[in-house]
Amino acid sequence: MEDDDEALLRRAGAGECGAFEALVLRHGGALRRFVVGLVGPREADDALQQGLVAAFRGAGGFRGDARARTWLFTVVRNAALRHRRREARHAHEAVPEDEALLALGLAAGWGASPERLVERSQQRALLARALGRLPARDREVVMLRDVEGLAGPEAAEVLGLAVPAMKSRLHRARLRLAAALREESLDA
Amino acid sequence: MREVGGIRCDAVLASLSDYVDGDLDVATRERIATHLAGCPECERFGAGFAAMVSALGQDPPPDLSPERVAALAALLRDGAG
């Protein structure tokens, strides 16, 4: 029988490298994609490695309150943010938390004459470029919820937010993504 | 901006994520569905918004390369020794 993630993480916490490697084989691709979104492709492998080493060393502290996947995303995110601060190439981005929804909606094409958000969304390269245009804080919530498919409470846990705050951030981030998708297709 | 189905366009805009995520109570969900059926602007935007959210989750992550997994495994074994 295949071990579930939580059992593997507990075994890793007892020092079993093989159990941790099995977890990395399961979730490493998703974790790497998330880290690329946080620190960019050039730094991603270093940041991911630091995150996974920290996860292996910290696995003994896993209490099973969250799912193992949520815990891994949290530890790897913290390592990536530390890495980003060390690299200090990313200027602090001010993202207005209270920007009016109406203004965000209008920028996203809400209420405008015929829009083609459906067609644009099907163009993977366009969607990836639009995601790349978002402020990092918006990008990470969209990646956790929509790209990696974490449930709302899991994404909130990884981000250290209460669920309503995560949902508010997610909604604004999605509207900004729709606006970026619109701008990308105008630029193209 | 108008009221259709007992709810205004701006309230529909504010609830779109909860709507596509299935996070609304039945009564609110039905009000929004009625609004969308009777308001072409919101219906069009809502369909595009839902399509965008759905498209984001359609690609599985690429696997880590075997070389990367092997390098990491070596690092963990060294560190754990």
Interface residues (C-beta under 8 A of the other chain):
Chain A: G15 C17 F20 E21 V24 L25 G28 G29 A30 R32 R33 D45 Q49 L52 V53 F56 R57 L101 L102 G105 A108 G109 W110 G111 P114 E115 R116 L117 V118 R120 S121 Q122 R124 L127 L131 V142 D146 V147 E148 G149 G152 K167 L170 H171 R174 L177 A178 L181
Chain B: C9 D10 L13 A14 L16 S17 D18 D21 D23 E41 C42 R44 F45 A47 G48 F49 A51 M52 V53 S54 A55 L56 G57 D59 P60 P61 P62 D63 L64 R68 V69 L72 A73 L75 L76 R77 G79 A80
